[in-house]
């Protein structure tokens, strides 16, 4: 993937994530003291918090990929230094590691 295409995709992802995060923050349910609504609101609130956390993590990964792109290290595995395969970057433009290193990373962070 060429640098211009990668930059455009990453910037579009960042814009979409920012928009989604803003929407979720605006829809965060207020907690009510009503016993009848407490369980439903807690459940909704938990789902919104989990979605926000996931989106914010993804946003950090996309911003880090843009930083790597600006530094000239985009597409270089953070684990082994090898080139991240083109197909992986096509599927996940924010990928920081080759598949083998990502698998090791995921296992060590469980």
SVG drawing of the C-alpha trace seen along z (x, -y; Angstrom):
<svg xmlns="http://www.w3.org/2000/svg" viewBox="-40 -15 54 32">
<polyline fill="none" stroke="black" stroke-width="0.4" points="0.0,0.0 1.5,-3.3 1.9,-6.1 -0.8,-8.4 -3.4,-5.6 -2.4,-4.5 -2.6,-8.1 -6.0,-8.7 -7.4,-5.4 -5.9,-6.1 -7.2,-9.7 -10.7,-8.5 -10.7,-5.9 -9.7,-8.5 -12.5,-10.8 -15.0,-8.0 -13.8,-6.9 -14.0,-10.5 -17.5,-10.9 -18.6,-7.6 -17.0,-8.4 -18.7,-11.8 -22.1,-10.2 -21.6,-7.5 -20.6,-10.1 -23.7,-12.1 -25.9,-9.0 -24.4,-7.8 -27.5,-7.0 -28.0,-9.0 -28.4,-6.9 -31.8,-7.1 -32.6,-6.3 -35.7,-4.5 -35.4,-0.8 -37.4,0.3 -35.0,-1.3 -31.7,-0.8 -30.9,2.6 -31.6,1.6 -29.7,-1.6 -26.7,0.1 -26.7,2.6 -27.0,-0.1 -24.3,-2.1 -22.0,0.9 -22.5,1.5 -21.8,-2.1 -18.7,-2.2 -17.4,1.0 -18.0,-0.3 -16.3,-3.6 -13.3,-1.9 -13.0,0.3 -13.3,-2.7 -10.8,-4.7 -8.3,-1.8 -8.8,-1.6 -8.4,-5.4 -5.1,-5.2 -3.9,-2.4 -4.9,-4.4 -3.2,-7.6 0.0,-5.5 -0.1,-4.2 -0.2,-7.8 2.7,-8.6 4.7,-5.7 3.7,-6.8 5.1,-10.3 8.2,-8.8 8.8,-6.7 8.4,-3.4 4.8,-2.5 4.6,1.1 7.6,2.2 6.8,4.7 7.3,3.3 8.1,6.8 10.7,8.2 11.4,5.2 10.3,7.2 8.0,5.7 4.3,6.2 2.7,8.0 0.8,5.8 -2.4,7.9 -2.3,7.4 -2.0,3.6 -4.9,3.7 -7.1,5.5 -5.9,3.5 -4.2,0.3 -3.4,-0.3 -1.5,3.0 1.7,2.5 3.0,6.0 3.3,9.0 0.8,11.7 3.4,13.9 4.4,11.0 0.8,9.9 -0.1,13.4 2.8,13.4 1.8,9.9 -1.9,10.9 -0.9,14.1 1.4,12.1 -1.3,9.5 -4.2,11.7"/>
</svg>
